[in-house]
C-alpha cells in the first residue's frame, strides 16, 4: 500500500487527480485500515470533482482513524468533510489552514 500511496501523492501534486484517486483506491484496497490512504483518496476525489465519493471516503477514513486511535487523521478528515458538506449546501468553503 505504501507504493500506491506514494504514487497517489505524486499524481495529485502533478495535477492528475484521476490517477491519484486510482492509486489511493488501490492503497486502501490493499489495507482498508490505512487512515492516511483514506484521507488521500478523499483529497484526490475532491480534486477530481467527485465530492460525493470524497465524502464517503472521508467518512470511512474517520471510522478507521477513530478505531485505530489516530486522532490527528480523524480531525483532518472531519475538517475536509465539513468543507464538502458546506459546499454542497452552497456555502463558501472555509479558509482555514488545517490539513
Secondary structure as GFF3:
##gff-version 3
##sequence-region A 1 99
A	DSSP	alpha_helix	2	14	.	.	.	ID=ss1
A	DSSP	alpha_helix	17	30	.	.	.	ID=ss2
A	DSSP	alpha_helix	35	47	.	.	.	ID=ss3
A	DSSP	alpha_helix	51	68	.	.	.	ID=ss4
A	DSSP	alpha_helix	71	88	.	.	.	ID=ss5
###
